[in-house]
């Protein structure tokens, strides 16, 4: 599992020698701040604390994946605790041609039988970003990274837009807006800085000054951010294509106001996952692991054993056969990462295309219903049923949608309003909201028929044979029940045991395996429901929110 790993991979603005010097200074400052001993600047293994060992290899020449010699410097701190080993690894690597790259990893190696704790952003990461003039790539125009967000003034908008649309961009760009009638400096210091702190080294961080917001959003008509919201722009941004806007998640101000610390963790989740799963730059891929052996700094009698090797200084095993095997494994992992990235991008593209088609289909259906009404009126026939005035207006957000659920007399929402409203933080694209509203309209029509025994079957069957004067919903998006794997997994099954009135079940909850897929893509939101039209005469909606856990999302 990689959920707990922190990984930063950035290009240095300096040559190899200067980068190693600056990185070494930051390592010593970092160790001093943790009250560890100064290891000096020598290769080897150094005991820097009672339960801490630092390995240094500062003058390595390694044959890289291309066969050419690479200059590499590495540090690795291991801190031994009863819960496991906290390991922080720093690598500086420079190929014969190209930029110098820095990789910083932090993770917990737990004791057997326990799970790893998520590694926070190391303070070393911010120190490195402060001195290395780091960028997210080595190509011209690559965006600069800083430990704290950079303010976008009006004159900076064009440059930031170029970075957002850069086809070679590797990292997300996170842009925070400012609420109206708010002091910008206070908002920056009290909200934006602590909110984005967890993304340091994982994304390019910006705060949009109020004077620049109009120009920024005018250029990104379909990908706007405003009102104190924060948006994460993934690589591959197409500003002219409205449907793909849902890829670039929006976190609303109400989430920040509710719990800033929790919001910071939610915001950092995607950049952390991308950092670990994305392919590494070539200069950092395929490096052999560090090995123990040789000369040691300080007493070793009571030093802990590492990797099954008694303490010694740090050297690299240059046996050709072992190096070849290690390189092959690293290249295979790189290929897996490339395939994963390509598959995720393809899924996002297909989901956007589907949502675009759904919007066009919805508009066509509305026109058909209107024409049917006009024809029926002209022929003197009974006109198709018309919606109450309140239901003719679509909600613009999930927050509005859940507040309007009482407009459906045969539907009852028993779930958590907060989880539904949090969908507004995932995208500002309206397709998800429109599709959820269409689902409610279709469920209401079905319930009206079902209570009179005229539905012809369950909701899936109804959607396959929807009467001409009723609202349609795609039958393929109606799932009658969860898989056996989900139903037999205690945790996953428990997530789907959702509230109902005691007259439906004395236990106050039922397993709601029936659900609707909202939006395109395998991890799109879900609406879980329980059909009790034959009993209490209502449909109970127990959940509207992000996809619950299963074999794919876990």
C-alpha positions in Angstrom: 0.0 0.0 0.0 1.3 3.5 -0.9 -1.4 5.6 0.9 1.0 6.6 3.7 4.1 7.6 1.6 5.1 11.2 0.9 7.1 11.6 -2.3 8.5 14.8 -3.9 10.3 14.7 -7.2 11.3 18.1 -8.6 14.0 19.5 -10.9 16.7 21.7 -9.3 17.5 25.1 -10.6 21.2 24.5 -9.8 23.9 22.2 -11.1 24.7 18.9 -9.4 27.5 20.2 -7.2 25.6 23.2 -5.9 22.4 21.2 -5.4 24.3 18.6 -3.3 25.9 21.4 -1.2 22.5 23.1 -0.7 20.8 19.8 0.0 23.4 18.8 2.5 23.0 22.1 4.4 19.3 21.6 4.6 19.7 18.0 5.9 22.0 19.3 8.7 19.5 22.1 9.6 16.7 19.5 9.6 18.6 17.2 11.8 19.5 20.0 14.2 15.9 21.0 14.5 15.1 17.5 15.6 18.0 17.6 18.1 20.1 15.1 16.3 23.9 15.2 15.9 25.6 16.8 12.9 26.9 13.9 10.8 29.4 16.1 9.0 29.9 15.7 5.2 31.5 12.3 5.0 30.2 9.2 3.3 29.2 6.4 5.7 26.8 5.5 8.4 26.4 8.0 11.3 24.6 7.4 14.5 22.9 10.8 15.0 20.8 9.9 18.0 20.0 7.1 20.4 17.6 5.5 18.0 18.5 7.2 14.7 21.0 6.3 12.0 21.9 8.4 8.9 23.4 6.8 5.9 25.3 9.1 3.4 26.6 8.3 -0.1 27.6 11.7 -1.6 29.9 10.8 -4.4 28.3 8.0 -6.3 28.7 7.3 -10.0 25.9 4.9 -11.1 25.2 3.4 -14.5 21.7 4.5 -15.3 18.9 3.0 -17.3 20.5 4.4 -20.5 23.9 2.9 -19.7 25.5 6.3 -19.1 27.1 7.2 -15.8 24.9 9.4 -13.5 26.1 11.5 -10.6 24.2 10.6 -7.5 24.1 11.8 -3.8 21.9 10.2 -1.2 20.9 10.5 2.4 18.7 8.2 4.4 17.6 8.7 8.0 16.1 5.8 9.9 14.4 6.5 13.2 13.6 3.4 15.3 10.4 3.4 17.3 8.2 0.7 18.9 5.7 1.2 16.1 8.3 0.7 13.4 11.0 2.6 11.4 10.4 6.1 10.2 12.5 6.4 7.0 13.3 9.6 5.1 15.3 9.3 1.9 16.8 12.1 -0.2 18.3 11.6 -3.6 20.1 14.1 -5.9 20.6 12.6 -9.4 22.1 14.2 -12.5 22.4 12.3 -15.8 25.1 13.2 -18.3 22.7 15.5 -20.0 19.7 17.3 -18.6 18.7 18.8 -15.3 19.5 17.8 -11.7 16.6 16.1 -10.0 15.7 15.7 -6.4 13.6 13.0 -4.9 12.4 13.0 -1.2 10.5 10.1 0.3 9.1 9.8 3.8 7.3 6.7 5.1 6.8 4.5 8.1 8.0 0.9 7.9 5.6 -0.6 10.5 6.3 -3.6 12.8 4.9 -6.9 11.6 1.1 -7.1 12.0 0.4 -3.4 12.1 -0.5 -0.8 9.4 1.6 2.1 8.4 0.9 5.7 9.6 0.6 8.3 6.9 3.8 10.3 6.7 3.3 14.1 7.1 5.1 16.6 4.8 8.7 16.6 6.1 10.0 20.0 7.1 13.0 19.1 5.0 10.8 19.4 1.9 10.0 23.0 2.6 13.6 23.8 3.3 14.7 22.3 0.0 12.0 24.2 -1.9 13.2 27.4 -0.3 16.8 27.1 -1.6 16.7 25.0 -4.8 14.7 27.1 -7.2 12.8 23.9 -7.9 10.4 23.4 -10.8 7.9 20.6 -11.6 9.8 19.7 -14.8 12.9 20.5 -16.7 11.3 21.7 -19.9 11.1 25.4 -20.7 8.3 27.2 -18.9 8.0 24.5 -16.2 6.2 26.0 -13.1 8.2 26.9 -10.0 7.4 25.2 -6.7 7.4 26.8 -3.3 6.6 25.6 0.2 3.8 28.1 0.5 1.4 29.4 -2.1 2.5 32.2 -4.5 0.1 35.1 -5.0 -1.3 35.6 -8.5 -1.5 39.3 -9.2 -3.2 40.7 -12.3 0.1 40.8 -14.3 0.8 37.2 -13.5 -2.4 35.7 -15.0 -1.0 35.0 -18.5 2.0 33.2 -17.1 -0.1 31.0 -14.8 -2.5 30.2 -17.7 0.5 29.1 -19.8 1.5 26.8 -16.9 -2.0 25.4 -16.5 -2.2 24.6 -20.2 1.4 23.3 -20.5 1.2 19.9 -22.3 4.3 18.7 -20.5 3.1 19.5 -17.0 3.7 16.7 -14.5 2.1 18.0 -11.3 -1.3 19.4 -10.3 -1.7 23.1 -9.8 -3.8 24.2 -6.9 -5.4 27.7 -7.0 -7.1 29.2 -4.0 -9.6 32.1 -4.5 -10.6 34.8 -2.0 -14.2 35.3 -0.6 -15.8 38.6 -1.3 -15.5 41.3 1.4 -12.5 39.5 3.0 -9.1 40.9 3.9 -6.8 39.1 1.5 -3.7 39.1 3.8 -5.8 37.7 6.7 -7.3 35.1 4.4 -3.9 34.1 3.1 -2.3 33.8 6.5 -5.2 32.2 8.4 -6.8 29.9 5.8 -4.9 29.5 2.6 -1.4 28.9 4.0 -2.5 26.2 6.5 -4.9 24.7 4.0 -2.2 24.1 1.3 0.6 23.2 3.7 -0.1 19.5 3.1 0.5 19.9 -0.6 4.0 21.3 -0.3 6.3 19.6 -2.9 3.4 17.7 -4.4 1.7 20.5 -6.4 2.3 24.0 -7.6 0.5 26.3 -5.1 -1.2 29.6 -5.9 -3.5 32.1 -4.2 -5.5 34.2 -6.5 -5.5 37.9 -5.5 -8.9 39.5 -5.8 -7.7 41.9 -8.5 -6.7 39.0 -10.7 -9.8 36.8 -10.3 -11.8 38.4 -13.1 -9.1 38.0 -15.7 -8.3 34.5 -14.6 -11.9 33.2 -14.7 -12.6 35.0 -18.0 -9.9 33.0 -19.6 -11.0 29.8 -17.9 -14.7 30.0 -18.5 -15.4 26.3 -17.9 -12.8 25.9 -15.1 -13.4 28.9 -12.9 -12.6 29.2 -9.2 -14.1 32.0 -7.0 -15.8 32.8 -3.7 -13.2 31.3 -1.4 -13.2 27.9 -3.2 -10.0 26.0 -4.1 -9.5 24.1 -7.3 -7.0 21.4 -8.2 -6.1 21.6 -11.9 -4.7 18.2 -13.1 -2.2 17.9 -16.0 -3.8 17.8 -19.4 -6.1 20.7 -18.9 -8.2 21.6 -22.0 -9.7 25.1 -21.2 -12.0 25.0 -24.3 -13.8 21.7 -23.5 -16.5 22.2 -20.9 -17.2 18.5 -20.1 -13.7 17.8 -18.8 -14.1 20.4 -16.1 -15.2 17.7 -13.7 -11.6 16.3 -13.7 -10.4 19.4 -11.9 -11.9 19.2 -8.4 -13.3 22.1 -6.5 -13.4 22.5 -2.8 -16.0 24.9 -1.6 -15.6 27.4 1.2 -18.1 25.7 3.4 -15.8 22.7 3.7 -12.9 25.0 4.7 -15.1 26.7 7.3 -16.4 23.5 8.7 -13.0 21.9 9.5 -9.8 23.5 8.1 -7.6 20.6 9.1 -9.8 18.0 7.6 -10.1 20.1 4.4 -6.3 20.2 4.2 -6.1 16.4 4.3 -8.8 16.0 1.7 -7.1 18.5 -0.6 -3.7 16.8 -0.3 -5.1 13.3 -1.0 -5.1 13.5 -4.8 -1.6 15.2 -5.2 -0.1 12.6 -2.8 -1.6 9.7 -4.7 -0.5 11.1 -8.1 3.1 11.7 -6.7 3.4 8.0 -5.7 1.7 6.4 -8.7 3.1 8.6 -11.5 6.2 7.6 -13.4 9.4 9.0 -12.0 11.7 11.2 -14.2 14.3 9.2 -16.0 17.1 10.7 -13.8 15.5 9.1 -10.7 14.3 5.8 -12.2 16.2 2.6 -11.9 18.7 3.7 -9.2 19.9 0.7 -7.2 19.1 0.7 -3.5 21.6 1.6 -0.8 23.5 -1.2 0.8 25.3 -1.4 4.1 29.0 -2.2 4.5 32.4 -0.6 4.9 33.5 2.2 7.2 31.3 3.6 10.1 31.2 6.9 11.9 30.8 6.5 15.7 30.3 3.4 17.9 28.5 0.5 16.4 28.2 -2.1 19.1 24.6 -1.1 20.1 23.5 0.2 16.7 20.3 -1.4 15.4 20.6 -4.0 12.6 19.2 -2.7 9.2 18.1 -4.8 6.3 19.6 -7.9 8.0 23.1 -6.4 7.7 25.2 -5.3 10.6 25.9 -1.6 10.7 28.7 -0.2 8.6 29.1 2.7 6.2 27.0 3.1 3.1 28.2 1.8 -0.2 26.5 0.7 -3.4 26.6 -2.9 -4.5 28.0 -2.8 -8.0 27.7 -6.5 -8.8 26.5 -6.3 -12.4 24.0 -9.2 -12.2 22.3 -7.7 -9.1 22.3 -4.2 -10.6 20.8 -5.6 -13.8 18.0 -7.3 -11.9 17.2 -4.2 -9.8 17.1 -2.0 -12.9 14.8 -4.5 -14.6 12.4 -4.4 -11.7 12.5 -0.6 -11.6 11.8 -0.3 -15.3 8.9 -2.7 -14.9 7.5 -0.6 -12.2 7.9 2.5 -14.3 6.0 0.8 -17.1 3.1 -0.1 -14.7 3.0 3.6 -13.6 2.8 4.8 -17.2 0.0 2.3 -18.0 -1.9 3.4 -14.8 -1.5 7.1 -15.7 -2.7 6.5 -19.3 -5.6 4.4 -18.1 -6.8 7.0 -15.6 -6.5 9.8 -18.3 -8.5 7.7 -20.7 -11.2 7.0 -18.1 -11.5 10.7 -17.4 -11.7 11.5 -21.1 -14.4 8.9 -21.7 -16.3 10.1 -18.6 -16.2 13.6 -19.9 -17.4 12.5 -23.4 -20.2 10.6 -21.8 -21.4 13.5 -19.7 -21.3 15.7 -22.8 -23.5 13.2 -24.7 -25.8 12.9 -21.7 -26.3 16.7 -21.6 -27.1 16.7 -25.4 -29.5 13.7 -24.9 -31.2 15.4 -22.0 -31.8 18.6 -24.1 -33.2 16.4 -26.9 -35.6 14.6 -24.5 -36.8 18.0 -23.2 -37.6 19.1 -26.7 -39.4 15.8 -27.5 -41.6 16.2 -24.4 -42.4 19.8 -25.4 -43.3 18.7 -29.0 -45.5 15.9 -27.7 -47.4 18.3 -25.6 -48.0 20.7 -28.5 -49.1 17.9 -30.7 -51.5 16.5 -28.1 -53.0 19.9 -27.6 -53.4 20.4 -31.3 -55.1 17.0 -31.7 -57.4 17.6 -28.7 -55.8 14.7 -26.8 -54.8 14.6 -23.2 -51.5 16.4 -22.9 -48.6 14.7 -21.2 -48.2 15.3 -17.5 -46.5 18.5 -16.7 -44.2 19.1 -13.8 -45.0 21.3 -10.9 -43.4 24.7 -11.3 -40.9 24.0 -8.6 -39.6 20.8 -10.3 -39.1 22.5 -13.7 -36.0 24.4 -12.4 -32.9 22.3 -12.0 -30.8 22.7 -8.9 -27.4 24.2 -9.5 -25.6 22.3 -6.7 -25.9 19.2 -4.5 -26.4 21.5 -1.6 -29.5 22.9 -3.3 -30.6 19.4 -4.4 -30.7 17.9 -0.9 -32.6 20.9 0.4 -35.3 20.4 -2.3 -35.9 16.7 -1.7 -39.1 17.4 0.1 -40.6 18.4 -3.3 -40.8 14.7 -4.1 -43.8 13.4 -2.0 -43.0 9.7 -2.4 -39.2 10.0 -1.8 -37.6 10.2 1.6 -34.0 11.1 2.1 -32.6 9.3 5.2 -28.9 9.8 4.6 -26.2 12.3 5.6 -26.8 15.7 4.0 -23.1 16.6 4.6 -21.8 13.7 2.4 -24.1 14.8 -0.5 -23.1 18.4 -0.2 -19.4 17.5 -0.3 -19.9 16.4 -3.9 -19.9 20.1 -4.7 -16.2 20.1 -3.7 -15.4 17.5 -6.3 -16.4 19.5 -9.4 -18.3 22.6 -10.5 -19.5 20.8 -13.7 -23.4 20.6 -13.6 -23.8 17.2 -15.2 -23.6 15.2 -11.9 -26.3 17.5 -10.3 -28.5 17.3 -13.4 -28.2 13.5 -13.6 -29.0 13.1 -9.9 -32.1 15.4 -10.4 -33.2 13.3 -13.3 -32.9 10.2 -11.1 -35.1 11.7 -8.5 -37.7 12.7 -11.1 -37.7 9.2 -12.5 -37.9 7.6 -9.1 -40.9 9.8 -8.2 -42.7 8.8 -11.5 -42.0 5.1 -10.8 -43.2 5.4 -7.2 -46.5 6.9 -8.3 -47.1 3.9 -10.6 -45.7 1.3 -8.1 -48.0 2.2 -5.3 -50.9 1.5 -7.6 -49.4 -1.7 -8.9 -48.8 -0.3 -12.4 -45.0 -0.1 -12.6 -44.6 -3.4 -14.4 -41.6 -4.5 -12.2 -38.8 -2.9 -10.3 -37.1 0.4 -11.1 -34.7 -1.1 -13.6 -37.5 -2.6 -15.5 -39.4 0.7 -15.4 -36.4 2.5 -16.9 -36.2 -0.1 -19.7 -39.9 0.6 -20.5 -40.6 4.1 -19.4 -44.0 5.4 -20.4 -43.9 8.3 -22.9 -45.2 10.9 -20.4 -42.7 10.0 -17.7 -39.1 11.0 -17.0 -36.4 8.7 -18.3 -33.2 7.5 -16.6 -30.6 5.3 -18.3 -31.4 1.7 -17.3 -27.7 0.7 -17.5 -27.1 3.1 -14.6 -29.6 1.3 -12.4 -27.8 -1.5 -10.4 -30.2 -3.9 -8.7 -27.8 -5.1 -6.0 -24.2 -5.1 -5.0 -21.8 -8.0 -5.9 -21.4 -11.0 -3.6 -17.9 -9.7 -2.7 -19.4 -6.5 -1.3 -22.3 -8.2 0.4 -20.0 -10.7 2.2 -17.4 -8.1 3.3 -18.3 -6.9 6.8 -16.9 -3.4 6.4 -18.3 -2.7 2.9 -21.7 -4.2 3.8 -21.9 -2.1 6.9 -21.4 1.1 4.8 -24.5 0.2 2.8 -26.7 -0.6 5.9 -28.5 2.7 5.8 -31.2 4.4 7.9 -35.0 3.8 7.3 -38.0 4.4 9.6 -38.7 1.6 12.1 -42.0 0.8 10.3 -39.9 -0.3 7.4 -37.5 -2.3 9.6 -37.5 -2.4 13.4 -33.7 -2.3 13.3 -33.9 1.2 11.8 -31.7 0.4 8.9 -31.6 -1.9 5.8 -28.9 -3.1 3.4 -29.3 -0.8 0.3 -27.6 -2.8 -2.4 -29.7 -1.2 -5.1 -28.1 2.0 -6.4 -27.8 4.4 -9.3 -24.6 5.5 -10.9 -24.4 9.3 -11.2 -22.1 10.6 -13.9 -19.5 8.7 -16.0 -16.6 6.7 -14.8 -16.2 3.7 -12.5 -15.7 5.8 -9.4 -18.5 8.4 -10.1 -21.0 9.2 -7.2 -23.7 6.8 -6.2 -27.3 7.1 -5.0 -28.4 4.1 -2.8 -32.1 3.5 -2.2 -34.6 1.1 -0.8 -37.9 0.5 -2.6 -40.7 0.1 -0.1 -43.6 1.1 -2.4 -45.4 -2.2 -1.6 -45.2 -1.4 2.1 -45.1 2.2 3.3 -45.6 3.5 -0.3 -42.3 5.3 -0.4 -38.7 5.0 -1.7 -36.0 5.7 0.9 -32.8 7.2 -0.3 -30.1 6.4 2.2 -27.0 7.8 0.5 -26.0 10.3 -2.1 -22.2 10.8 -2.2 -18.9 9.5 -3.5 -18.6 5.9 -4.5 -18.6 3.7 -1.3 -15.7 1.3 -0.8 -15.4 -1.9 -2.9 -12.7 -3.9 -4.7 -12.0 -1.0 -7.0 -12.1 2.0 -4.6 -10.5 0.4 -1.6 
